[in-house]
């Protein structure tokens, strides 16, 4: 039963954070940024937020900006969600989309060699 609750909280945090990223005023947080996943501990003290950045050249600056804005985002989550305690946010760069695109490119290359 607790896993269902944590799963729902993770989904709600992901949805709210995706919307809140547009309101961050830090100039480093620009471009196409998407929250790919959120993993919350069972005691709701910490949450790992996996973020994908389209422009890889600015990814490090975007991550620094998100870490800087973590307090603001946590406060806004507290206003938006009805939780007893809002977890501390840890932002982690997710490069799974890049890896998937690379694998797709390799597969397409094999398909062309087969012709």
C-alpha positions in Angstrom: 0.0 0.0 0.0 2.8 2.4 0.8 4.4 1.8 -2.6 1.2 3.0 -4.3 1.3 6.2 -2.2 4.9 6.9 -3.0 4.3 6.3 -6.7 1.4 8.8 -6.7 3.5 11.3 -4.8 6.4 10.8 -7.3 4.1 11.4 -10.2 2.6 14.5 -8.6 6.0 15.9 -7.8 7.1 15.3 -11.3 4.0 17.1 -12.7 4.3 20.1 -10.4 8.1 20.5 -10.9 7.7 20.4 -14.7 5.3 23.3 -14.4 7.4 25.2 -11.8 10.6 25.0 -13.9 9.1 27.7 -16.2 8.8 30.1 -13.2 12.5 29.9 -12.2 14.1 33.3 -12.7 17.7 32.0 -12.7 19.2 32.9 -16.1 21.1 29.6 -16.1 17.8 27.7 -16.2 16.9 28.1 -19.9 16.2 25.9 -22.9 14.2 22.8 -23.1 14.3 21.1 -19.7 12.2 18.1 -18.8 11.7 16.2 -15.6 12.0 12.6 -16.5 11.5 10.9 -13.1 11.3 11.6 -9.4 12.3 9.1 -6.7 11.2 9.9 -3.2 12.4 8.1 -0.1 9.7 6.3 1.9 9.9 8.9 4.8 9.4 11.7 2.2 12.6 13.5 3.4 14.5 13.4 0.2 13.6 13.3 -3.5 15.9 12.6 -6.4 14.7 14.6 -9.4 16.1 13.4 -12.8 16.3 16.2 -15.3 17.0 16.0 -19.0 18.4 19.0 -20.9 18.2 19.2 -24.7 21.2 21.5 -25.2 24.1 19.4 -23.8 26.5 22.4 -23.9 24.5 24.2 -21.2 23.6 21.2 -19.1 26.1 21.9 -16.3 25.0 25.5 -16.0 21.3 24.4 -16.0 22.0 21.9 -13.2 23.8 24.5 -11.1 20.9 26.8 -11.6 18.4 24.1 -10.5 20.5 23.4 -7.4 20.5 27.1 -6.6 16.7 27.3 -7.1 16.0 24.1 -5.0 14.7 26.1 -2.0 12.3 28.2 -4.2 11.0 25.0 -5.9 10.6 23.3 -2.5 8.6 26.2 -1.1 6.4 26.4 -4.2 5.8 22.6 -4.0 4.7 23.1 -0.4 2.1 25.6 -1.5 0.9 23.5 -4.4 0.7 20.0 -2.7 -1.0 18.9 0.4 1.9 17.1 2.1 2.9 17.1 5.7 6.6 17.6 4.7 8.0 18.6 1.4 11.1 16.5 0.5 14.5 18.1 -0.1 15.2 18.1 -3.8 18.4 16.7 -5.3 18.7 17.3 -9.0 20.5 14.7 -11.1 21.2 15.0 -14.8 19.5 12.2 -16.8 21.1 11.3 -20.1 18.9 8.3 -20.9 17.3 10.2 -23.8 20.7 10.8 -25.3 21.7 7.2 -24.9 18.4 6.1 -26.5 19.0 8.4 -29.4 22.5 7.0 -29.8 21.3 3.4 -29.8 18.6 4.3 -32.4 21.3 5.9 -34.6 23.4 2.7 -34.3 20.4 0.5 -35.2 19.7 2.7 -38.3 23.3 2.4 -39.3 23.1 -1.4 -39.2 19.9 -1.3 -41.2 21.7 0.7 -44.0 24.6 -1.7 -44.0 22.2 -4.6 -44.5 20.8 -3.1 -47.7 
